Amino acid sequence: MKPNRLSTKKHTLCFAVILSALILAGCASTQSTTSSTSASSASSTVSTEESGADETDSTGGAMNGTIGSVIEANLSFKNKDFYIDYSTEDTVKIDLSAPKEADGVKVSGSTVTITEAGTYVLSGTLTDGQVIIDAGDEDDVRLVLENASITCTTTAPIYAKNADKVIISLPENTESTVTDTVTGTDGNDELTAAIFAKCDLSVNGTGTLNVNANANDGITSEDKLKITGGVLNITSADDGLVGKDAVLIKDGTVHITASGNGIKSTKSEADKGYVYIGGGTLNITAEQDGIQAETSVLVSAGEVNVTAGGGANGEQKTGNAMFDGAQSTTTDEALSTKGIKAEAALDITGGTVTVDSADDSLHSNDSMTVSGGGITVKSGDDGLHADNTLTIEDGTIVVEESCEGLEAIDLTINGGTIDVTASDDGLNAAGSAVDGGFGTAGADTLTVNGGTLTVNASGDGLDSNGALTINGGTVYVSGPTGDGNGTFDCDGVFTINGGVVLGTGSSGMLKTPTTDSKQNTISVSCTGSAGDTVEVKGADGNTLVSAVATKSFTNVMFSTPDITEGETYTVYVNGTEAASETCSGVVSGATGMGSFGGGPGNMGGQAPNGGMGGQMPNGNGGTPPQMPGNTSDT
């Protein structure tokens, strides 16, 4: 155990508290129809109007009660954010190879300036030039890129200087390219992206847009950046997509290779600074964070694939030193290389998220909630980490590689299917202001109320610097092989009040539940090797629980609702009787260390190969789960 694994975060703004309260409060929303360009299977808060004025937003969709109203009120898309056939509209066509002035268009050398609302169709090649949108405050300007190529060596190739909103549309079977060389300026303002907008910016359609940002960011909006379609290939010297107010992605395919962050939102206000993923496909390779939000991140649908900092085997984090977590090596410690990072709240309610990161794969400086979707991560540090609360309501989570799998001050599992492989603690509740260590109980809590939890840990399996409580669910823990850690470990009260629990591991720091528990538990000395089938049977010969061990063990501890005082229970290893014990009370057999915590934690090393695999024990006497092959990609 590490007495204070989490570092204390200084929250300088009130938005984190506000958003956390709202997330806990939840919201009610209604189902509405979506645009045909959005994913039909997406479960999201966001919808558009089929009719009515574009000036009126509407929201809806299933959020499973996990997102607060402050963010929800800002998650709507308007009809104009989505692709519309422009062939029936009055348009102004601009041949960038030989631009000419027209209504709403001024030309000065290689600079094309659009001054009025309307739809402008751009084609041809503009070499070392710039397209500027300088329209009225209430004007919407739509740029349709028909195989257009714009390069500039002195400033941003596309600059939305003034408008209410700029919409970039990508028609089907077209491919356009925007390339810059240096960061431009406009007076005292830096134009920090190849496509830079001082107003709201939307990208839609089904065509392709290549952005080669050799100077700084790929696409930046100082307000909201929305993507509802298209194929975006972005290579950036710094960040890929930046929406200072927010980044909202509803559909499309986005490929980002960034020397900085993949996606970033930077405003530190309660209703701004967030990233929303409600559909589409994102493939992000970033030297720093994959997705970074100054307030919150919400993923409700779509596919998100992130590699950050070179992945779990990169040089940002290697190993785990005693008490201090993973240590930096050759990289500046200020460099953040997390997969998805939020300052206030990180919510996953749907979609699929796959992360390979040098630092934490999913990280929140305050709270994190998973209520749906599928998550697969490999991390050089923690798989899922929240500085305050981490709650799992539903969904599938696979931590293929980590230092510690799940970590927070208050860690609660109410449902879902979770499979964790960790080179240190599998689940760790630590970091409170009053933290435990060496027998001193802290304010931290680790609570399992439901779900299916499989843990393969080289350090402590389930570890809390405060209380450890199992009220329900199905829990199988393959704990450490060394005696410096325990399968279960806590500095406070350890209780098992329900559920099906099977733990295999070492005996040196054995921790058994308190007699205040409401469900009987039996602990026996019993040896076995990796790959052995461990099975517990009652006197009637029926199997209560079984699983395949992933590592060698010298102790087996089990608890199910069927264990009755006075009855004898037998542990079989590969079908051979290995130990038996008669239930004599709440805790029977080999006893643990009382309230004193486990050892100082594993000194590091690589995560064990392979997860626990198969289905968790369900007490029905079925075939025990089989060990899969190596789940780590090498």
Buried (B, 14 or more C-beta within 10 A) or exposed (E): BBBBBBEEBEBEBEBBEBBBEBBBEBBEBEEBEBBEBBBEEBBBBBBBBEEEEEEEBBBBBBBBBBBBBBBBEBBBBBBBBBBBEBEEEEBBBBBBEEBEEEEBBBBEEBBBBBBBBBBBBBBBBBEEBBBBBBBEEEBBBBBBBBBBBBBBBEBBBBBBBBBBBBBBBBBEEBBBBBBBBBBBEBEEEEBBBBBBBBBBBBBBBBBBBBBBBBBBBBBBBBBBBBBBBBBBBBBBBBBBBBBBBBBBBBBBBBBBBBBBBBBBBBBBBBBBBBBBBBBBBBBBBBBBBBBBBBBBBBBBBBBBBBBBBBBBBBBBBBBBEEEEBBEBEEBEEEBBBBBBBBBBBBBBBBBBBBBBBBBBBBBBBBBBBBBBBBBBBBBBBBBBBBBBBBBBBBBBBBBBBBBBBBBBBBBBBBBBBBBBBBBBBBBBBBBBEEBBBEEBBBBBBBBBBBBBBBBBBBBBBBBBBBBBBBBBBBBBBBBBBBBBBBBBBBBBBBBBBBBBBBBBBBBBBBBBBBEEBEBBBBBBBBBBEBEBBBBBBBEEEEBBBBBBBBBBBBBBBBBBBBBEEEBEBBBBBEEEEBBBBEBEEBBBBBEBBEBBBBBBBBBBEEBBBBBBBBBBBBBEBEEBBEBEEEBBEE
